[in-house]
């Protein structure tokens, strides 16, 4: 008899009293004064978060999201001592390529719901059966319905090894991997570990910054004088992020346990999750002021926040930054050393619009590179059709 942990079906049924408690806490929020500036430079604006709270309490329905997830095949299995929750959708097309998709922070598996059907059944969306995938979409440790680690060390390297084990346990002897944000970092590390089962990776937030450029960013220097126009643009965007937007990552990377409000106040959790990078925040704030954000809706945003709230993963998700800072492998955006086939898609509103010149130095077997004209940090959510096309095109050379 095998001693391998079982893969058990999983479904969600949040007790009604937890939803009642959430509504009560939203209604009982003690609000601060309004910001003293007219722009977004002090963080999430009072009018934005109050409109989010009003909608959350009076119109939003978690059960709709719960039903969407329960309509999908979800499972739980133990890997390296931790319960891992994942969605597993097999394509009906015989030659489908196994693909593991990894989310980031402040994201979740919900980012990928709009691309599951187009990737597993491309013919139903005007595509070719030769572009079909079997999809595995896990919740990272400390996120969503996966277990919350009780020890240190769950950094991208450990998660990457767990993902390889998951794919092998599902019977996939060969597979590809895709990710953005932390998902990109996990794909990078997995690629550098070079498990024989991994055929290639696709990233929509590649780590490409050369060492000399990274040092200049750390010092807050002007862009090096020998950069091309594309490289200078990337430098300025990264410099903006590190000087204006990085506060959340510093706090989670150094003092995550201090963030008790994330477990106690749904409004604190919501504001913390909204304030990721300035371009994403501007578009999300616009949603609560009646403006569109691609395919993302108000309910999408609140599905994601509510998932964090109901699973009490505000602080456990933050610890990924701490584990990576103290025990991990490098700094976000620093150039990696990936030798296996890699595909890269650059969405214009991403934090780091990596130029091709840097990308080729970091990914030595670059099989696909494309700069798009729309989309940002949450590309699979915001522009699912474009994202789907990029994943299909990026992995086409490996079929």
Secondary structure, DSSP 8 states (H G I E B T S, - for coil): ---S--EEEE-----HHHHHHHHHHHHT-------SSSSSTTSS-HHHHHHHHHHHHHT--HHHHHHHHHTS-EEEEEETTEEEEEEEE--SSTT-EEEEEE--TT--GGGGGGGHHHHH-GGGGT--GGG-EEEEEE--TTSTTS---SSS---HHHHHHHHHHHHHHTT-SSEEEEESTHHHHHHHHHHHHT-TTEEEEEESS---B-HHHHHHHHHT----TT--HHHHHHHHHHHHIIIIITHHHHHHHHHGGG-THHHH-HHHHHHHHH-S-HHHHHHHHHHTTT--BTTB-HHHHHHHHHHHHHHT-HHHHHHHHHHHHHHSSS-TTB---EEEEEEEEE-TBSS----HHHHHHHEEEEEEEEE-SS-BTTHHHHSHHHHHHHHHHHHHTT-
